[in-house]
Amino acid sequence: MRKIVIVLVSLLLGLFSTNAVFAEERATKDECIAMCKAAAKMLAENRAAGIKEISNPKGKFVWKDSYVFLMDKDGKMLAHPFKPELLKKTNLLSETDFNYVKPKKIFAEFVEVAFKNSEGWVDYKWPKPGKKVPSDKFTFIHRVGWTDMFVGAGTY
């Protein structure tokens, strides 16, 4: 009986400590906003350097379980640290999220938010980096000054 109690206590402690680690690894909404604004500032100062940094999977715009991406108003992905294959497509506006019940044209919604409001939040289904199963994601979209570009960063 004592061994069972020790095993159960060990499992529970392991479970709580694992959840604490995962909780610390989640990006916050405030971090997403701050990272988008920092990326937009870098892009405004030096577009090439900003694109290079956003594209870097080990760069400063990748943190916890989040990252910044860059698109233009025509639906072209200009920089993405984990899905470089998205850069090969000329227009993502008709692409949908991973919601199997009611798919959403998320890239079109990103463009609408960026160029109608300059910034805002979009919710949708998207797999976490390195995963295939979609999760609920909330992405902050922020227009880069008066350019035709915007950045986004989300939290799951």
C-alpha positions, 0 to 999 in steps of 0.5 A, spaced: 500 500 500 505 504 501 508 503 494 502 505 491 501 511 495 508 513 493 507 512 486 501 516 486 504 522 489 510 521 484 505 521 478 501 527 481 507 531 483 510 530 476 503 532 472 503 538 476 510 540 475 509 538 467 503 543 467 507 548 470 512 548 465 507 548 459 504 554 462 510 558 462 511 556 455 505 559 453 506 566 450 501 571 453 497 576 449 501 582 451 507 578 449 504 577 442 502 585 441 509 587 444 513 582 439 509 584 433 510 592 434 518 590 435 518 586 429 514 592 425 519 597 428 525 593 425 521 592 418 520 600 418 527 601 420 530 596 415 526 591 411 531 586 409 534 585 416 527 585 419 525 579 414 531 575 415 530 576 423 522 574 422 524 568 418 529 565 423 527 559 427 532 561 432 531 569 432 528 574 437 521 573 434 521 566 436 519 565 443 515 560 448 510 557 443 509 563 438 513 566 433 512 573 428 510 572 421 510 577 415 505 578 410 502 583 405 495 585 403 495 581 397 496 575 401 503 573 400 507 570 406 513 574 406 517 571 412 515 565 416 520 561 421 517 555 421 513 554 414 517 556 409 513 553 404 508 558 405 512 563 401 512 559 395 504 561 394 503 567 391 496 568 394 494 565 401 487 569 401 483 563 399 486 558 404 483 556 410 484 554 417 484 547 420 477 547 423 474 541 420 467 543 422 467 550 419 473 552 416 475 560 416 479 564 411 484 566 416 489 570 411 483 574 408 481 575 415 488 577 417 488 582 411 482 585 413 484 586 420 490 590 418 488 594 413 481 596 416 483 597 423 491 597 423 491 592 428 486 587 432 485 579 434 483 573 429 481 567 432 482 560 428 484 553 429 492 552 427 497 546 429 502 548 434 509 548 431 512 541 430 505 538 431 499 536 426 493 536 430 490 543 430 489 547 436 485 554 438 489 560 436 489 567 437 493 571 433 494 579 434 495 582 427 499 589 426 500 593 420 507 595 419 506 603 418 503 605 412 506 600 408 502 594 404 505 589 410 503 586 416 505 582 422 502 577 426 503 573 432 499 568 436 498 564 442 494 557 443 
